[in-house]
Amino acid sequence: MNIVLLGAPGSGKGTQAAMISGRHGTPHISTGDILRQAVTDGTSLGLKAQGYMDRGELVPDEIIIGVVEECLREEDCERGFILDGFPRTVAQAESLEESLKEMGGSLDVVLNIEVEDEEIIRRLTGRRICGKCGRIFHLLFDPPRDEGVCEVCGGDLYQRADDTEETVRRRLEVYKEQTAPLIDFYKRKGLLRNVRGEKSAADVFEHVQETLEGIRG
Ligand code: AMP
């Protein structure tokens, strides 16, 4: 299946995408992960993207559209794909539609994960990540045994530059202004399915699975 995951930052798109990918073997394409890797590697894409990302703004459409087009061509997308964090603007959605049409495909479903703002702020500002193994902790919901230290590998924990409260609030504003219009865009096309995202990742995944099965028929 060709799936798009829509939802505010911190709604759990990445977690659900990884779970769907794990269960069905569908390639998971996360534009946030691609951009963060480019920043770490210091590539020209990373240099262009970093300022926008640190401010909680969107990277310009012309940059990210090219990245995703290349990815769709390169990935083994025969078994479909899960797009996580793309599209985030109407222009991106229109370009995705065009690219898929050229490749003889189309989207099957857009899963919109819904979570209240205050819960998002709690989730993101408390998130801490291990710099060595990538394990994600949460200061309130899943704290490490020793402050600042990963209990899996002993690596140092860090906070993503865009997970500070000020930047999270900016990311939410950007989401409402530029990304939320996609909810109507995909509703009109009959592709949208809403999933409540406040419960545990396993409970949300159960609902996601039921929704996907309903579509597969
Ligand atoms: P994420 O991990 O999906 O929250 O993405 C982190 C940051 O990467 C976002 O705040 C944006 O700056 C940038 N980004 C990721 N995906 C896109 C996209 N589709 N369009 C523009 N910017 C993006």
Residues whose N, C-alpha, C, O or C-beta is under 5 A from the ligand:
A	BS01	AMP	P9 T31 G32 D33 L35 Y52 M53 G56 E57 L58 V59 I64 G85 F86 P87 R88
